[in-house]
Amino acid sequence: MAAVVALVVGAATLVLAVTVAVIHFPRGLVVLGCVVIAAVAAWFGLLRRGIARVVGLAVAALALAGAVILLVVGGKFGLDLFVVVGLLVTLAATRASFAAHVDLARVAPPEHPVLFFNPRSGGGKAARFAIAKEARDRGIEPIELKAGDDLETLVRDAVAQGADGLAMAGGDGSQAIVAAIAAERSLPYACIPAGTRNHFALDLGVDRDDVVGALDAFVDGGERVVDLAEVNGRVFVNNVSLGLYAEAVQRSGYRAAKIRTLLDTVPDALGAGGSELDMRWTGPGGDGHRGGAALLVSNNRYRLGRAVGSGTRPRIDDGVLGITVMGAYAGGEQGHRQRPWREWSAPSFEVDADRQLPAGVDGEALVLDTPLQFRIRPGVLRVRIAQHHPGSSPSALAPEGLRDGLAELVRIALGRDRAAASSAPRRH
């Protein structure tokens, strides 16, 4: 039904959009021109400081305001609103069409599972959902992470005392610590989504809205094996960010004025002559490069820039790092300019610089010694997931391109079977 809705509403929205464009010609072209001017002026302002920035951002604001006025004048905004609503409904229905649920094979529950929980994570989710009581009711020993405690020490002590299953209720940084020890000891691990964003839980196929239900992973859950990644020996479950944002959060005024500090960092990363954020790395073709406003190295590849599944990883068991470079960078000794956005995958990666590099490791602000050595650790983590949770990423079955997406929607609408996400072909 979701696929039928996506196809029908999508087609109707497309027809309505074309009709509106024809009826109000050339208003649509003028609106598009205003948006382009706003984007160019905003980019000009971000790359500069002082009066040049003020002028650029002011022009961008005026152009954007002009586009809004053109859309509203004449009392014709109703049709435009229908187009927007139709687009949103189409995207929501498409996401629902590609939703997956994998029935993982059941395995014997651990005899002495232990849950570590951070009461401060996620605005106090552990207390709000009575996570300690719920764990005891399921035969899981809860251990609270208190101020001043070292999580790694707590986990290793629990393992030494006989823990044969490890779960973590907290942010992704804490998840990485517990997951690393579980992989080291070949113990089953459960991710309890009690953090703020819970990106790792999402891509594993854990329902982020069912904190208590995630504990059932150690009761009647199924098991899947996924990868971990590391930088200079430190394990991460999601990604490591370098460049613009990582630099900004290190600056002294960031917490007091986040937006202002971030804007002040932009000229250093992208402006003419900006060299403070310079990094050196090797591209997929073997050529040396330097620069880049931001560099993201992830535990498997993220799907970026797409409406369906954007910001998620279709798989966490492909055995490769995902590498994304954003912003202008130079290549080779000739300084040949490359396009400002590039993605590729590799089992290892290195970033060098003439100084230590600020980095965001699973959302935690750190400063790392260079060179940064990244590598993937394929198939090292045994993850337990509750049977009533999806068991795979929300983008596991979502096709890559528009043509493939339409073909898949038609196939689903016709009632044809889809291969389970767990048996989808591995992509390297």
Secondary structure by P-SEA (a helix, b strand, c coil): caaaaaaaaaaaaaaaaaaaaaaacaaaaaaaaaaaaaaaaaaaaaacccaaaaaaaaaaaaaaaaaaaaacccccaaaaaaaaaaaaaaaaaaaaaabbbbbccccccccbbbbbbccccccccccccaaaaaaaaacbbbbbbcccccaaaaaaaaaaacccbbbbcccaaaaaaaaaaaaaabbbbbbccccccaaaaaaacccccccccccccccbbbbbbbcccccccccccccccccaaaaaaacccccccaaaaaaaacccccccccccbbbbbcccccbbbbbccbbbbccccccccccccccccccccccbbbbbbcccccccccccccccccccccccbbbbcccbbbbbcccccccccccbbbbbbccccbbbbccccccccccccccccaaaaaaaaaaaaacccccccccccccc
